[in-house]
Amino acid sequence: DTTFCDVSYTVKSVSKIYDENSNAATKVKVAIESKNNPDLPDLTVEFSLIDDEILRVQMYDNLEEEYQAPAETFDPEIFKGTPSIDLTSVLNLPEKDEEFYYEVHEFNDAAKVYYSTKGQSLVYSKYYKRHSSMIDSSGIIFGLGERVGDFLLDEGIYTMWNRDEPSP
């Protein structure tokens, strides 16, 4: 099976949602497709700021309903913040028809990248997902999914896990 070999996703569209009061981009949606493998689904990647220091990235199949943890399971205090910065001031994205990646960087300093998927592998199917990235080892990044271990991330390879709700 070569479904997961040499996969690349291309940007179909990028849309930005702006705050009506500050005119800052508060959410960015990127539609991507795997042109070299029609067996893999088209995806949407949504970026949003929870506050000025927490970036939420959601990736999902447009046609497949997937399990999401109920909102009640999250600490409501986390989601009370209101970002005061424009999301695009900390995020690098490719243009339409370019290979998909994203980079999180220092505020208004695109050269100081903390997290990058550029040139890394991404595979997303119903039962198999792989998402590789490069992380700056300065200790700025905290929390990448559900994993057990040290709080500060040093250089290395990390395995993260997530358990969905069991199917009947």
KASULDA-V994180 format. One record per residue. N is the residue number from 0. RES is the residue in one small letter. SS is DSSP state (a for helix, b for strand, c for the rest). OMEGA is omega in radians with two decimals (NA if undefined). NEAR is the number of other ideal C-beta (glycine too) atoms within 12 Angstrom. Layout:
((N	RES	SS	OMEGA	NEAR) (N	RES	SS	OMEGA	NEAR))
This chain:
((0	d	c	-3.13	8) (1	t	c	-3.09	11) (2	t	c	-3.02	20) (3	f	c	3.13	21) (4	c	c	3.03	15) (5	d	c	-3.12	15) (6	v	c	2.98	32) (7	s	c	3.14	27) (8	y	c	-3.11	35) (9	t	b	3.13	27) (10	v	b	3.05	29) (11	k	b	3.14	24) (12	s	b	3.06	23) (13	v	b	3.08	30) (14	s	b	-3.11	19) (15	k	b	3.08	22) (16	i	b	-3.04	20) (17	y	b	3.03	17) (18	d	c	-3.07	19) (19	e	c	-3.13	8) (20	n	c	-3.06	10) (21	s	c	-3.07	15) (22	n	c	3.09	12) (23	a	c	3.07	24) (24	a	b	-3.12	25) (25	t	b	3.10	32) (26	k	b	3.06	28) (27	v	b	3.09	33) (28	k	b	3.13	27) (29	v	b	3.06	37) (30	a	b	-3.11	26) (31	i	b	3.11	37) (32	e	b	3.07	29) (33	s	c	-3.09	28) (34	k	c	-3.08	19) (35	n	c	3.09	18) (36	n	c	-3.09	23) (37	p	c	3.11	11) (38	d	c	3.13	19) (39	l	c	-3.04	32) (40	p	c	2.93	28) (41	d	c	-3.06	27) (42	l	b	2.95	34) (43	t	b	3.06	30) (44	v	b	-3.13	36) (45	e	b	3.09	28) (46	f	b	3.07	34) (47	s	b	3.08	27) (48	l	b	3.05	33) (49	i	b	2.94	25) (50	d	b	-3.07	19) (51	d	c	-3.06	18) (52	e	c	-3.13	20) (53	i	b	3.11	26) (54	l	b	3.08	34) (55	r	b	3.11	26) (56	v	b	3.10	31) (57	q	b	3.11	20) (58	m	b	-3.11	31) (59	y	b	3.06	24) (60	d	b	-3.09	23) (61	n	c	-3.05	19) (62	l	c	-3.04	12) (63	e	c	3.08	18) (64	e	c	-3.09	12) (65	e	c	3.14	23) (66	y	c	3.00	15) (67	q	c	3.09	14) (68	a	c	3.13	14) (69	p	c	-3.12	8) (70	a	a	-3.12	10) (71	e	a	-3.11	9) (72	t	a	-3.12	12) (73	f	c	3.09	15) (74	d	c	-3.09	12) (75	p	c	3.13	11) (76	e	c	-3.13	10) (77	i	a	-3.02	15) (78	f	a	3.14	18) (79	k	a	-3.11	12) (80	g	c	3.07	19) (81	t	c	-3.13	17) (82	p	c	3.10	30) (83	s	c	-3.13	17) (84	i	c	3.08	24) (85	d	c	-3.12	24) (86	l	a	-3.10	38) (87	t	a	3.10	29) (88	s	a	3.11	23) (89	v	c	-3.01	34) (90	l	b	3.01	38) (91	n	b	3.10	31) (92	l	b	3.09	35) (93	p	c	3.10	26) (94	e	c	3.09	15) (95	k	c	3.12	17) (96	d	c	3.05	16) (97	e	c	3.11	21) (98	e	b	-3.07	26) (99	f	c	2.97	38) (100	y	c	2.93	31) (101	y	b	3.12	37) (102	e	b	3.04	31) (103	v	b	-3.05	36) (104	h	b	3.08	25) (105	e	b	3.12	20) (106	f	c	3.13	22) (107	n	c	3.09	14) (108	d	b	-3.06	14) (109	a	b	3.13	19) (110	a	b	-3.12	12) (111	k	b	-3.05	18) (112	v	b	3.11	26) (113	y	b	-3.05	30) (114	y	b	-3.09	33) (115	s	b	3.01	25) (116	t	c	-3.10	31) (117	k	c	3.14	24) (118	g	c	-3.13	16) (119	q	c	-3.08	22) (120	s	c	3.06	23) (121	l	b	3.04	31) (122	v	b	-3.12	28) (123	y	b	3.05	33) (124	s	c	-3.07	21) (125	k	c	-3.05	20) (126	y	c	-3.12	16) (127	y	c	3.11	17) (128	k	b	3.08	26) (129	r	b	-3.07	21) (130	h	b	-3.12	28) (131	s	c	3.14	22) (132	s	c	3.02	28) (133	m	b	-3.10	24) (134	i	b	3.04	28) (135	d	c	-3.05	21) (136	s	c	-3.11	15) (137	s	c	-3.13	16) (138	g	c	-3.14	14) (139	i	c	-3.07	21) (140	i	c	3.07	27) (141	f	c	2.99	18) (142	g	c	3.06	23) (143	l	c	-3.13	25) (144	g	c	-3.10	21) (145	e	b	3.11	14) (146	r	c	-3.14	17) (147	v	c	3.12	10) (148	g	c	-3.12	17) (149	d	c	3.13	14) (150	f	c	3.09	12) (151	l	c	-3.11	16) (152	l	c	3.04	26) (153	d	c	3.08	15) (154	e	c	3.09	13) (155	g	c	3.10	12) (156	i	c	-3.10	13) (157	y	c	3.02	22) (158	t	c	3.10	15) (159	m	c	-3.13	20) (160	w	b	3.06	13) (161	n	c	-3.14	17) (162	r	c	3.10	11) (163	d	c	3.06	15) (164	e	c	-3.12	13) (165	p	c	3.06	6) (166	s	c	3.13	9) (167	p	c	NA	3))
